[in-house]
Amino acid sequence: MNISAVLNEGMPWEQILTTAQMTGADLIIMGTHGRRGVARAVLGSVAERVVRLSPIPVLTVHEKAADHRGAQA
């Protein structure tokens, strides 16, 4: 498995998609804030745009998900 880091300037969603294509990535993994409603409408969602426009699979991870491991139901 090859993992690499790249630092680019520009619109985040465009740079993520362009870099994935240029490097021949098999998967994009990205974190999300999980904003909803007005906050999402005003701030937009880089993850949402990447998921919608990416020709390769995208795995999104929400930070809060880690808080629930081992929780009793």
C-alpha positions in Angstrom: 0.0 0.0 0.0 1.3 3.4 -0.9 0.3 6.5 1.1 1.4 10.0 0.3 0.7 13.6 1.4 0.4 16.5 -1.0 -0.1 20.2 -0.2 -1.8 22.4 -2.9 -3.4 25.8 -3.0 -6.8 26.5 -4.5 -10.4 25.4 -4.0 -10.2 22.4 -1.7 -12.6 20.2 -3.6 -11.0 20.9 -6.9 -7.5 20.2 -5.5 -8.6 17.0 -3.9 -10.1 15.7 -7.1 -7.2 16.9 -9.3 -4.6 15.4 -7.0 -6.5 12.1 -6.8 -6.6 11.9 -10.6 -2.9 12.9 -11.1 -1.6 10.4 -8.6 -3.9 7.5 -9.8 -5.5 7.2 -6.3 -7.8 4.2 -5.7 -9.6 5.8 -2.8 -10.1 9.3 -1.2 -10.4 9.3 2.6 -11.5 12.5 4.2 -12.9 13.8 7.5 -16.2 15.6 7.8 -17.6 18.1 10.4 -21.2 16.8 9.8 -22.7 20.3 9.6 -26.4 20.5 8.7 -29.0 23.1 7.8 -27.9 26.7 7.7 -24.3 26.1 8.7 -23.9 23.7 5.8 -25.7 26.0 3.4 -23.5 29.0 4.4 -20.2 27.2 4.7 -20.8 24.5 2.0 -19.4 21.1 2.2 -16.1 20.1 0.6 -16.7 16.5 1.5 -20.1 16.5 -0.1 -18.8 18.0 -3.4 -15.9 15.5 -3.5 -18.3 12.6 -2.9 -20.7 13.9 -5.7 -18.0 14.6 -8.3 -15.4 12.0 -7.7 -15.0 9.2 -10.2 -13.3 7.0 -7.6 -14.7 5.9 -4.2 -14.7 8.3 -1.3 -14.7 7.3 2.4 -15.9 10.0 4.8 -15.2 9.7 8.5 -17.0 11.8 11.1 -15.0 12.6 14.2 -18.0 12.0 16.5 -18.2 8.4 15.3 -15.1 7.5 17.4 -16.8 8.9 20.6 -19.4 6.1 20.5 -17.1 3.1 20.5 -17.7 0.9 23.5 -20.8 2.9 24.5 -23.6 1.0 26.2 -27.0 1.1 24.4 
